[in-house]
Amino acid sequence: MASAQVVADEARDRIPPRAIPTRADPDRYSSKSKQRDPVPIWNDGEWITDADIPASSWIAGHVGETFYQLRITADGEIAECTIEAASGHSALDGLVCPLLKERAQFKPALDAEGVAEAGVYQSKVEWRKREPEFAADAVVRTRYELDERGRIQNCTVLEISEHVPTEMRRNIHKNPCRMSSRYEGIPYRDETGKPVRKAVTLTYRMEVDPVE
């Protein structure tokens, strides 16, 4: 019977190489005893965003992940950037290091005595093809009844235009009363002040226009 270690090694060997990013040994750049690794001064997810995807890559639908490693000096500067595992799209992978060197900022690693030293920072860029929630003009119309107690009843969807996002469309159909819930508990009243039942139609219109 194969040992657990042998079985684990065989399972690991069957994983495609790109699924296991290679990692450089951090001890090459910093002491074995340290207080902290390099720390981003601001959110590393904002260094490279969807806006950086080239038009040709966006049209082609290129997606994936680019794993990278940065060597950070004791001054918090980027001394070296390497790609550990590529996304498979050179136009995307080729952006990573130049943009990181331009935008990323760090507090340096600290050794056990609290003295700044060189260190390594590792992370990844996720490339996804996404669009704004409303890509074009859209309309949502719902209808509900507000009874004498201010309770919302009989919610229905009257119209959902084609450019309403799929997930939003699904949620509206699943619970059309949700769009009206802010009005619950406040009944309409007639001229004598008596609470009365009313039917209400809500229309939400989203317009997307170019900026001149």
Residue pairs with C-beta under 8 A, 6 or more apart in sequence:
2 10
12 20
18 85
18 86
18 88
20 85
21 67
21 84
21 85
21 124
22 84
22 85
23 69
23 84
23 122
24 69
24 82
24 84
24 120
26 37
26 119
26 120
29 71
29 118
29 119
29 120
30 37
30 109
30 111
30 117
30 118
30 119
30 120
31 111
31 112
31 117
33 111
33 112
34 109
34 110
34 111
34 112
34 117
34 119
35 110
35 111
35 112
35 113
35 114
36 109
36 110
37 109
37 119
37 120
37 121
38 70
38 72
38 76
38 106
38 107
38 108
38 109
38 119
38 120
38 121
39 106
39 107
40 104
40 105
40 106
40 121
41 105
41 106
41 107
42 105
44 104
44 123
47 99
47 100
47 103
47 104
48 95
48 96
48 99
48 100
48 103
48 125
50 128
50 130
52 95
52 99
53 62
53 92
53 127
53 129
54 91
54 92
54 95
56 91
57 89
57 91
57 92
57 127
58 129
61 129
62 87
62 89
62 91
62 92
62 127
62 129
63 87
63 127
63 128
63 129
64 87
64 88
64 89
64 92
64 127
65 85
65 87
65 124
65 125
65 126
65 127
66 83
66 85
66 86
66 87
66 92
66 93
66 96
66 124
66 125
66 127
67 83
67 84
67 85
67 122
67 123
67 124
68 81
68 82
68 83
68 84
68 96
68 97
68 100
68 122
68 123
68 124
68 125
69 81
69 82
69 84
69 120
69 121
69 122
70 78
70 80
70 81
70 100
70 104
70 106
70 120
70 121
70 122
71 78
71 79
71 80
71 81
71 118
71 119
71 120
72 78
72 79
72 106
72 108
72 109
72 118
72 119
72 120
72 121
73 79
73 108
73 118
74 108
74 109
74 116
74 117
74 118
75 108
75 116
76 105
76 106
76 107
76 108
76 116
77 106
78 100
78 101
78 104
78 106
79 118
81 96
81 97
81 100
81 101
82 97
83 93
83 96
83 97
84 122
86 93
87 93
87 127
89 127
92 125
92 127
96 125
106 121
108 116
108 117
108 118
108 119
109 116
109 117
109 118
109 119
110 116
110 117
111 117
132 208
133 165
133 168
134 163
134 164
134 165
134 206
134 208
135 163
135 208
136 163
136 208
137 161
137 163
137 205
137 206
137 207
137 208
138 161
138 162
138 163
138 164
138 205
138 206
139 159
139 160
139 161
139 164
139 203
139 204
139 205
139 206
140 157
140 159
140 160
140 161
140 164
140 172
140 179
140 203
140 204
141 157
141 158
141 159
141 160
141 201
141 202
141 203
141 204
142 155
142 156
142 157
142 158
142 172
142 176
142 179
142 180
142 201
142 202
143 154
143 155
143 156
143 158
143 199
143 200
143 201
143 202
144 152
144 153
144 154
144 155
144 156
144 176
144 177
144 180
144 199
144 200
144 202
145 152
145 153
145 154
145 197
145 198
145 199
145 200
146 152
146 153
146 183
146 184
146 186
146 187
146 188
146 197
146 198
146 200
147 153
147 187
147 197
148 187
148 195
148 196
148 197
149 187
149 195
150 184
150 185
150 186
150 187
150 195
151 184
151 185
152 177
152 180
152 181
152 183
152 184
155 176
155 177
155 180
156 176
157 172
157 173
157 176
158 201
160 169
160 172
160 173
164 172
171 178
172 178
172 179
179 202
179 204
180 200
180 202
183 200
187 195
187 196
188 195
188 196
188 197
188 198
189 195
189 196
190 196
